[in-house]
């Protein structure tokens, strides 16, 4: 259970770092036009990031998504594992009554 939590924390840290890198060095514009009827409403987000931030931010996001997927699969697998260690340990069979009696 600790491993899944640590993977999730690492994934969030990587995704946050990648998004922060891309968004902190971006030059862009955001606009929202409200119109009636609702089909006339429009949200426009323009993000342009140049330079080293692209080469740092995108790999961080990519690795974060991969780690998040691994943590998700691990969390699913852990749900189907037994809760106690002795449930899945193999034990040697021991005869309670000796054969020579």
DOMAR-128635 format. One record per residue (C-alpha): residue number from 1; residue in one letter; chain; x, y, z. Coordinates in nm, 2 decimals, padded with zeros to 4 digits. Example, Ala and Ser with C-alpha at 12.3 -4.5 7.8 and 13.67 -1.06 7.14 Angstrom:
<recs>
1,A,A,01.23,-00.45,00.78
2,S,A,01.37,-00.11,00.71
</recs>
This chain:
<recs>
1,X,A,00.00,00.00,00.00
2,X,A,00.29,00.24,00.07
3,X,A,00.43,00.18,-00.27
4,X,A,00.11,00.28,-00.45
5,X,A,00.09,00.60,-00.24
6,X,A,00.45,00.68,-00.31
7,X,A,00.39,00.63,-00.69
8,X,A,00.09,00.85,-00.67
9,X,A,00.28,01.13,-00.49
10,X,A,00.56,01.10,-00.75
11,X,A,00.32,01.12,-01.03
12,X,A,00.15,01.43,-00.89
13,X,A,00.49,01.60,-00.83
14,X,A,00.60,01.52,-01.19
15,X,A,00.28,01.64,-01.34
16,X,A,00.28,01.96,-01.13
17,X,A,00.64,02.03,-01.21
18,X,A,00.58,01.98,-01.58
19,X,A,00.27,02.20,-01.59
20,X,A,00.43,02.47,-01.38
21,X,A,00.73,02.47,-01.61
22,X,A,00.52,02.51,-01.92
23,X,A,00.28,02.76,-01.78
24,X,A,00.53,02.98,-01.60
25,X,A,00.73,03.05,-01.92
26,X,A,00.43,03.08,-02.15
27,X,A,00.32,03.38,-02.36
28,X,A,-00.04,03.35,-02.44
29,X,A,-00.39,03.49,-02.42
30,X,A,-00.72,03.37,-02.28
31,X,A,-01.06,03.50,-02.37
32,X,A,-01.42,03.41,-02.30
33,X,A,-01.71,03.53,-02.50
34,X,A,-02.06,03.49,-02.35
35,X,A,-02.33,03.47,-02.61
36,X,A,-02.70,03.39,-02.63
37,X,A,-02.80,03.13,-02.73
38,X,A,-02.54,02.91,-02.56
39,X,A,-02.40,02.81,-02.90
40,X,A,-02.26,03.16,-02.93
41,X,A,-02.04,03.12,-02.62
42,X,A,-01.67,03.06,-02.68
43,X,A,-01.36,02.99,-02.46
44,X,A,-01.02,03.04,-02.62
45,X,A,-00.69,02.95,-02.46
46,X,A,-00.37,03.02,-02.64
47,X,A,-00.05,02.89,-02.47
48,X,A,00.28,02.94,-02.64
49,X,A,00.59,02.82,-02.46
50,X,A,00.94,02.86,-02.61
51,X,A,01.29,02.75,-02.53
52,X,A,01.42,02.52,-02.26
53,X,A,01.08,02.51,-02.08
54,X,A,00.94,02.29,-02.36
55,X,A,01.22,02.04,-02.34
56,X,A,01.19,02.02,-01.96
57,X,A,00.81,02.05,-01.92
58,X,A,00.69,01.80,-02.17
59,X,A,00.91,01.51,-02.05
60,X,A,00.80,01.58,-01.69
61,X,A,00.44,01.56,-01.79
62,X,A,00.50,01.24,-02.00
63,X,A,00.68,01.06,-01.72
64,X,A,00.41,01.18,-01.47
65,X,A,00.14,01.03,-01.68
66,X,A,00.32,00.70,-01.71
67,X,A,00.39,00.69,-01.33
68,X,A,00.02,00.78,-01.27
69,X,A,-00.09,00.49,-01.49
70,X,A,00.14,00.25,-01.31
71,X,A,00.01,00.37,-00.97
72,X,A,-00.35,00.32,-01.10
73,X,A,-00.28,-00.04,-01.21
74,X,A,-00.10,-00.11,-00.89
75,X,A,-00.39,00.02,-00.68
76,X,A,-00.63,-00.21,-00.87
77,X,A,-00.40,-00.51,-00.83
78,X,A,-00.36,-00.44,-00.45
79,X,A,-00.74,-00.45,-00.42
80,X,A,-00.75,-00.82,-00.52
81,X,A,-00.45,-00.93,-00.30
82,X,A,-00.51,-01.10,00.03
83,X,A,-00.49,-00.87,00.33
84,X,A,-00.29,-01.10,00.56
85,X,A,00.05,-01.24,00.47
86,X,A,-00.03,-01.59,00.60
87,X,A,-00.31,-01.61,00.35
88,X,A,-00.08,-01.65,00.06
89,X,A,00.23,-01.80,00.22
90,X,A,00.29,-02.17,00.15
91,X,A,00.33,-02.37,00.47
92,X,A,00.47,-02.72,00.50
93,X,A,00.21,-02.99,00.60
94,X,A,00.29,-03.14,00.93
95,X,A,00.14,-03.48,01.04
96,X,A,-00.02,-03.44,01.38
97,X,A,-00.02,-03.82,01.45
98,X,A,00.30,-04.01,01.38
99,X,A,00.27,-04.31,01.14
100,X,A,00.46,-04.57,01.36
101,X,A,00.20,-04.58,01.64
</recs>
